[in-house]
Amino acid sequence: MASAHVCENGVELGKQLCSFVVDRYTEAVEARGSFHIAVSGGSLPKFLAGLSKRLDIDWSKWWVYFCDERHVSNTDPDSNYGSLKKVLLTQITIPENQILKINPDVSVEQAAQEYETALRTQLPSLQLDLALCGMGPDGHTCSLFPGHSLLKEETLLIAPISDSPKPPPCRITMTLPLLRKCHWIAFVVTGESKVSMVVAALEGGEQQDTPPAGLVAPDSGRLHWFMDKAAAAGLQRH
């Protein structure tokens, strides 16, 4: 069962999300000595900007991954790494070797394979402390799109995709088996264009009608959804 946090606006959502992330960081460091977090792109990174003002974070304990990444240069406007760098990474001091970026100079298939190998090396347990996911108006999350074969992937933890219905077409993405291993997962969803998919993900009935975002839940961890009032408007209880 997901815990829903409905915020008055984006500013309030950012404050609540940053406090939530810091709580997860504190728990992880106390329990395991480090904090492994995966971040999505889109509008999500801007809600993390407030973390740069926190004085209670030892950034050397952080390891950063990306829930999905476009197969583009790290300086390309479409790069999820670039988006996070712009709003947060340039303001803090996470060691560069603790930020796992895509290799854009190889094929998308090899880039996915290299990313999974690096993930397995850096995090042998394969259990991320926290994954921050977004959701598109079609219900996709990471680069897992409605009706796509990757929703049935059971072996790969990081998969290539070369036919994304949303440009750019070539990407790599975390798959459901990896996401379900997480200690915590938090969705960040805003805007009235997401109303119907929020309802389908959180209150939907038949599984075949569940959008990809609704299929993401930790096997033994905890799931939270952070939304503004516009996105949560269709929920029966919030």
C-alpha positions as CSV (number, residue, x, y, z in Angstrom):
1,M,0.0,0.0,0.0
2,A,1.4,3.4,-1.0
3,S,1.6,6.3,1.3
4,A,0.3,9.5,-0.4
5,H,1.6,13.0,0.3
6,V,-0.6,15.7,-1.3
7,C,1.1,19.1,-1.2
8,E,-0.4,22.5,-1.8
9,N,2.0,23.4,-4.6
10,G,5.4,22.6,-6.0
11,V,7.3,24.6,-3.4
12,E,5.7,22.6,-0.6
13,L,6.3,19.4,-2.4
14,G,10.0,20.2,-2.8
15,K,10.3,20.9,0.9
16,Q,8.6,17.6,1.9
17,L,10.6,15.6,-0.6
18,C,13.9,17.0,0.5
19,S,13.1,16.2,4.1
20,F,12.0,12.7,3.1
21,V,15.3,12.1,1.2
22,V,17.4,13.3,4.2
23,D,15.5,10.9,6.5
24,R,16.3,8.0,4.1
25,Y,19.9,9.1,3.9
26,T,20.3,9.3,7.6
27,E,18.7,5.8,8.1
28,A,20.9,4.3,5.4
29,V,24.1,5.7,6.7
30,E,23.4,4.6,10.2
31,A,22.4,1.1,9.1
32,R,24.8,0.5,6.2
33,G,27.4,3.3,6.1
34,S,26.4,4.8,2.8
35,F,23.4,6.0,0.8
36,H,22.6,4.7,-2.7
37,I,19.9,6.7,-4.5
38,A,18.5,6.5,-8.0
39,V,17.0,9.6,-9.6
40,S,14.7,10.1,-12.6
41,G,14.7,13.0,-15.0
42,G,12.0,15.2,-16.3
43,S,10.8,17.8,-13.8
44,L,11.9,15.7,-10.8
45,P,15.4,17.1,-10.3
46,K,14.2,20.6,-9.7
47,F,12.4,19.4,-6.5
48,L,15.8,18.3,-5.1
49,A,17.4,21.7,-5.4
50,G,16.8,22.4,-1.7
51,L,19.1,19.6,-0.7
52,S,22.1,21.9,-1.5
53,K,21.2,24.1,1.4
54,R,21.2,21.3,4.0
55,L,24.1,21.4,6.4
56,D,23.4,17.9,7.9
57,I,24.6,15.9,4.9
58,D,27.9,14.2,4.4
59,W,28.0,14.0,0.6
60,S,30.9,11.6,0.6
61,K,28.4,8.9,1.7
62,W,26.2,9.4,-1.4
63,W,26.2,7.1,-4.5
64,V,24.0,8.4,-7.3
65,Y,22.4,6.4,-10.1
66,F,19.8,7.2,-12.7
67,C,16.5,5.3,-13.0
68,D,16.8,5.8,-16.7
69,E,19.0,7.8,-19.0
70,R,18.8,9.0,-22.6
71,H,21.6,7.6,-24.9
72,V,23.1,11.1,-25.4
73,S,26.1,13.0,-24.3
74,N,26.3,14.0,-20.7
75,T,26.2,17.6,-21.9
76,D,23.1,17.1,-24.1
77,P,20.0,19.0,-23.0
78,D,18.1,15.7,-23.0
79,S,20.6,14.1,-20.4
80,N,19.0,13.3,-17.1
81,Y,22.5,13.5,-15.5
82,G,22.8,17.0,-17.0
83,S,19.4,18.0,-15.5
84,L,20.5,16.9,-12.0
85,K,23.9,18.5,-12.4
86,K,22.4,21.8,-13.3
87,V,20.1,22.1,-10.2
88,L,22.1,20.1,-7.6
89,L,25.3,18.4,-8.4
90,T,27.3,21.6,-9.1
91,Q,26.2,22.9,-5.7
92,I,27.4,19.9,-3.6
93,T,30.5,17.7,-3.3
94,I,29.6,14.1,-4.1
95,P,32.8,12.5,-5.4
96,E,32.6,12.2,-9.2
97,N,33.3,8.5,-9.2
98,Q,30.2,8.0,-7.0
99,I,27.9,9.3,-9.7
100,L,27.2,6.5,-12.2
101,K,26.7,8.0,-15.7
102,I,25.9,6.4,-19.0
103,N,28.7,5.8,-21.5
104,P,27.3,7.5,-24.6
105,D,30.2,6.5,-26.9
106,V,29.1,2.9,-27.3
107,S,25.9,1.3,-28.5
108,V,22.8,1.6,-26.4
109,E,23.0,-2.2,-25.8
110,Q,26.6,-2.0,-24.6
111,A,25.8,1.1,-22.5
112,A,23.1,-0.8,-20.6
113,Q,25.4,-3.7,-20.1
114,E,28.2,-1.5,-18.8
115,Y,25.8,0.3,-16.5
116,E,24.5,-2.9,-15.0
117,T,28.1,-4.2,-14.5
118,A,29.0,-1.0,-12.7
119,L,25.9,-1.1,-10.6
120,R,26.6,-4.7,-9.5
121,T,30.2,-3.7,-8.6
122,Q,29.3,-0.6,-6.6
123,L,26.2,-2.2,-5.0
124,P,26.6,-6.0,-4.7
125,S,23.3,-6.3,-2.7
126,L,21.5,-4.6,-5.7
127,Q,19.2,-3.0,-3.1
128,L,19.0,0.7,-3.6
129,D,18.2,2.7,-0.5
130,L,15.9,5.0,-2.4
131,A,14.6,5.3,-6.0
132,L,12.9,8.6,-7.0
133,C,10.6,8.0,-9.9
134,G,8.4,10.3,-12.0
135,M,5.4,9.5,-14.1
136,G,4.3,10.7,-17.5
137,P,0.7,11.5,-18.6
138,D,0.6,8.1,-20.3
139,G,1.6,6.4,-17.0
140,H,5.2,5.5,-18.0
141,T,7.9,5.6,-15.4
142,C,11.7,5.5,-15.9
143,S,11.7,4.4,-19.6
144,L,9.1,1.7,-19.0
145,F,6.2,2.5,-21.4
146,P,2.6,1.1,-21.6
147,G,2.5,-2.1,-23.5
148,H,6.2,-2.3,-24.0
149,S,8.0,-5.7,-23.8
150,L,10.4,-4.4,-21.1
151,L,7.5,-4.5,-18.6
152,K,7.9,-8.3,-18.8
153,E,11.7,-8.3,-18.5
154,E,12.8,-10.7,-15.7
155,T,16.6,-11.1,-16.2
156,L,18.1,-7.7,-17.0
157,L,18.4,-5.1,-14.2
158,I,19.4,-2.4,-16.7
159,A,17.8,-2.7,-20.1
160,P,18.4,-0.9,-23.4
161,I,15.4,0.5,-25.3
162,S,15.7,1.7,-28.9
163,D,12.1,2.3,-29.7
164,S,10.9,4.7,-27.0
165,P,7.6,6.3,-28.0
166,K,8.9,9.5,-26.5
167,P,12.1,11.0,-28.0
168,P,14.9,10.4,-27.9
169,P,14.3,6.8,-28.9
170,C,17.4,5.2,-27.5
171,R,17.7,5.0,-23.7
172,I,18.7,2.7,-20.9
173,T,16.3,2.0,-18.0
174,M,16.1,0.2,-14.6
175,T,13.7,-2.7,-14.9
176,L,10.9,-3.8,-12.6
177,P,13.1,-6.6,-10.9
178,L,15.7,-4.0,-9.9
179,L,13.2,-1.4,-8.7
180,R,11.3,-4.0,-6.6
181,K,14.5,-4.7,-4.6
182,C,14.6,-1.1,-3.3
183,H,14.3,-0.3,0.4
184,W,12.2,2.8,-0.5
185,I,10.6,4.1,-3.7
186,A,9.1,7.6,-4.0
187,F,7.1,8.9,-6.9
188,V,7.0,12.6,-7.6
189,V,4.0,13.6,-9.7
190,T,2.6,17.0,-10.5
191,G,0.0,18.6,-12.8
192,E,-3.5,18.0,-13.9
193,S,-2.4,16.0,-17.0
194,K,-1.5,13.1,-14.6
195,V,-4.9,12.9,-12.8
196,S,-6.2,9.8,-14.6
197,M,-3.0,7.9,-14.4
198,V,-2.6,8.7,-10.7
199,V,-6.0,7.2,-10.1
200,A,-5.2,4.2,-12.3
201,A,-1.9,3.6,-10.5
202,L,-3.1,4.0,-6.9
203,E,-6.8,3.0,-7.1
204,G,-7.0,1.0,-10.3
205,G,-8.7,-2.4,-10.4
206,E,-7.6,-5.0,-13.0
207,Q,-3.8,-5.4,-13.3
208,Q,-3.9,-5.4,-17.1
209,D,-5.2,-1.8,-16.9
210,T,-2.5,-0.7,-14.5
211,P,0.0,1.8,-15.9
212,P,3.7,1.0,-15.6
213,A,4.0,3.4,-12.7
214,G,1.4,1.3,-10.8
215,L,3.6,-1.8,-11.3
216,V,6.5,-0.3,-9.4
217,A,6.5,-1.3,-5.7
218,P,9.2,-2.7,-3.4
219,D,8.9,-6.3,-2.6
220,S,9.8,-5.7,1.1
221,G,10.4,-2.0,1.2
222,R,8.1,1.0,1.3
223,L,6.3,3.1,-1.4
224,H,5.4,6.8,-1.2
225,W,3.8,9.1,-3.7
226,F,4.4,12.9,-3.5
227,M,1.9,14.9,-5.5
228,D,0.6,18.4,-5.8
229,K,-3.1,19.0,-5.5
230,A,-3.6,19.1,-9.2
231,A,-2.2,15.6,-9.8
232,A,-4.1,14.2,-6.8
233,A,-7.5,15.7,-7.6
234,G,-9.1,12.5,-8.8
235,L,-8.1,10.4,-5.7
236,Q,-11.0,9.4,-3.5
237,R,-8.9,9.8,-0.3
238,H,-6.0,12.2,0.0
